[in-house]
Amino acid sequence: MKNWPLRTRLVLWTVLVGGFSVAIFGLIAVESLKSKMRQQLDSTLRSEAESFFEGAEKLGHAVDWGDPADVARLFTKVVSLYSFEIEQPLGKNVYRSRALGNNTLPAGPEGVAFTAAISAEDTARILQSTKGGLRVRVAVDIAPFAQWERSMWWTYAFILPLALAFLVGGARWLYGKALKPVDDIVDAAEHITAERLDQRLPVTGSQDEIGHLTDVLNRMIDRLQRSFEQARRFSADASHELKTPLTIIRGELEIALRSGELPHGVERTMLDLLDETGRLVHIVEGLLLLSQADAGKFPVGTEVVALSGLIEELTEDIEILGNRLEIGVELSLARGVRVKGSPQFLRQLMMNLFDNAIKYNRQAGTIRCQLTTAGGMAVFRIANTGAEIPEADRGRIFDRFFRVESSRARSGLGGGGQGLGLSIALEIVRAHGGTLTIEPSEAGWVVFQFAIPLCESGGEDVKKLTAPAAEAK
């Protein structure tokens, strides 16, 4: 139930509470009416008994129970709905209503009405009263009242589902109206991204809790936007400012090394410095590229790029490197696959993916590449053998500066990078209107896939297989 939508849970709780309340109210109402009618019936029975004694007193002589006319004078105020039994003296039955037939009314407590069966089929409400050696029992058949009670319960059983149906409809409409501002907030929040932090949640203008929540969230987004812009400006400015001095340092190191005048030990140190400077330049260029992506200013071109040819060209270099590391490269390309974009960045995308596949491969491993077309998209899959990415890290694999601290990183042939390669690849794919994902795979394989819109569809597959260097020998 926790996973159900809030509107559904509110409607369900409303129906449960409302239905329970209606059921309790109906039960109390019916029982209250029954109690009221019973009290009124008992009062009427008592009144009838008193009327009988009043008639006996006014008669002025002993009643001749065998004289129908004499007995009739006692019942001038008694309706035919009631049945009577009379004892005089006590214990001797001298009169019984014809409606009772051969049945008798059971004795009971004085002046207190009670319910008892007078036959196998009939049940009556009875009141016994005694006065001056004369005892009367007044009874009334309660079958009509029992029928009324059954009718009430059946009516209630019919009305309750209708009431619940109206309650469901009313609750859905009411909560729909009440939660409409929340739905608007959710829709607006889903469109607020790092590239669109200038958007805000819709202001309801009300002074209720939802209006207050909207104001608080909008102020929070204001703070996030300012912080994000400051961080982005710092990253862009720092990268830009560092790029020039690093380029100068690298140039000076290259000039010094070309001079041929350095001692062997100093030359070795200078070569190490040149390598580290190159790494720093690579990191700075990556940060500058990412800051441009964050600002929504990724410089994607509109050239038509032959993706098939680009990948085939790059794999020639990868095969050379793969032979050195005893890594086999298996290639399957669809011909004529063309996309719109920047050849420079698409080349960088492929190099980052190939570099990742080599770094985290195993000795004498394999890289499999496949380029196909599907649904108007160019789909490229690259798989490499090696340690699997832990499930806990798969959701963060594209985060900037994130590196998997596991056997996967330790077992890689090329060691770990700076944690920017896949982040840059993701931004390049996004800038080209596509997606980059890590795909489920069999044990011992890691698979990445990107898909970007086609410019023109491709032709038939071209199969190409390069064996590992060890096998080639």
C-alpha positions, 0 to 999 in steps of 0.5 A, a space after each residue: 500500500 505504501 507504493 500506491 499513489 497518494 490520491 488512491 490511498 486517500 480515496 481508500 482511507 476515506 471510503 474505509 473511514 466513511 463506510 465504517 462511520 456510515 455502518 456504525 451510524 446505520 446500526 445505531 440508528 436502527 437500534 435506536 429506532 427499535 428501542 424507541 418503538 419498543 418503549 412506545 409499545 410497552 407504554 401502550 401495553 401498560 396504558 391498555 392494562 390501566 384502561 382495563 382496570 378503569 373499566 372494571 372499576 366503573 362497571 360497579 358490580 362483579 363481572 359476569 365472565 360468561 356474559 359477553 355483553 358484560 365482558 365487552 363493557 371492560 374493553 371499550 378503550 381496547 383495540 382489537 390489535 391486542 390479546 388478553 388473558 384475565 385471571 379472577 381469582 389469581 391463578 384461575 383463567 376466566 377470560 381469553 381472547 379468541 385470537 389466542 385460540 388454544 394458546 396461553 400467555 406465559 406469566 411474567 414479572 409484574 408491570 414489566 413488558 417482556 417478549 415470549 413465544 406463544 406458539 411455534 410460529 408466533 412471538 408476542 410482547 406481553 405485559 402482566 398487571 395485577 390489581 385487587 385480585 384481578 390479573 390481566 395479561 395484555 399481548 401484541 403480536 410483534 411479527 409486523 415489527 420484526 418485518 419492519 426491522 428486516 425491511 430496514 436492514 435490507 434497505 440499509 444493505 441496498 443503500 450502503 453500497 450506493 453511499 460508498 460508490 458516491 463516496 468514492 466518486 466524491 473523494 476522487 473528485 475532491 482529492 483530484 481538485 485538492 492535489 491538482 496543484 501538487 501535480 502541477 508542481 511535480 510536472 514543473 519539477 520534472 523539467 527543472 534540470 541543471 541546464 534549466 535551473 532558471 525555471 520555477 514551480 508554478 505559484 498558486 497564489 494561495 496561503 495554504 500549505 501547498 502555496 507555502 511549500 511552493 514558495 519554499 521550494 522556489 527559494 531553494 531552487 534560487 539558492 541552488 541556481 546561484 550555487 551552481 552558476 558559481 561552481 560552473 563559472 569557477 570550473 570554466 574560469 579555472 580551466 580556461 586560466 590553467 589551459 594557457 600556462 599548462 600549454 606554455 609549460 608543455 611547450 617549454 618542456 618539449 623545446 628543452 627535450 629537443 635541444 639534446 643538451 640535457 643530462 640523462 637523469 634530467 632528461 628522464 625527469 623532464 619526460 616524466 614532467 611532460 607526461 604529467 603536464 599532458 595529463 593535466 592538460 587533458 583534465 583541464 580540457 575535459 573540465 572545460 568541455 563539461 562546464 560548456 555542457 553544464 552551461 548548455 553551450 556544447 559546441 555540437 556541429 551539424 556536419 554529416 558524419 560517416 559514423 561507420 567509417 569513423 569507427 572503422 578508422 579508429 579501430 585500426 589504431 585500437 587493434 594495434 594497441 590491442 595486439 600489444 596488450 594481447 587484446 582481440 578486437 571483434 568488429 561488426 559494422 553496418 555500412 553507410 551509417 551517417 549522423 549529424 554532429 561534430 566529427 571531433 567530438 564523435 571521435 572523442 566519444 569513441 576514443 573514450 569508450 575504447 580507452 575505457 574498454 582497454 583500461 578495464 580489460 584483462 590480459 588476453 581479453 576481447 573487445 566486441 564492437 557492433 554498430 547497427 540501426 534501429 528505430 531511426 537511431 544509430 546504435 553502437 555497442 562496445 563490450 569488453 571482458 573483465 571484472 564486472 561493475 558492482 551493482 551499487 556502482 552502476 548508477 554512478 558510473 557516469 558521475 564525474 571523477 567517480 572511479 570504481 574502487 574494486 577488483 575491476 579497477 585493480 585488474 585493469 591493464 591500463 590502470 584507472 583514469 581521472 574519472 572524466 572519460 565516461 562523463 564526457 562521453 555521456 555529455 557528447 551523446 546527450 549533445 547529439 540527442 542520444 543516450 548512453 547506458 550501461 547494459 545488462 550482460 553475461 558474467 565476465 563482460 561489461 557492455 556500454 551502448 549509445 544511440 544517436 539519431 540517424 541522418 541516413 540509414 545504413 546498409 548490410 553488416 560488414 563482419 571483421 575479426 581481429 584475433 588477439 596477438 597471442 593467437 596471431 602468432 
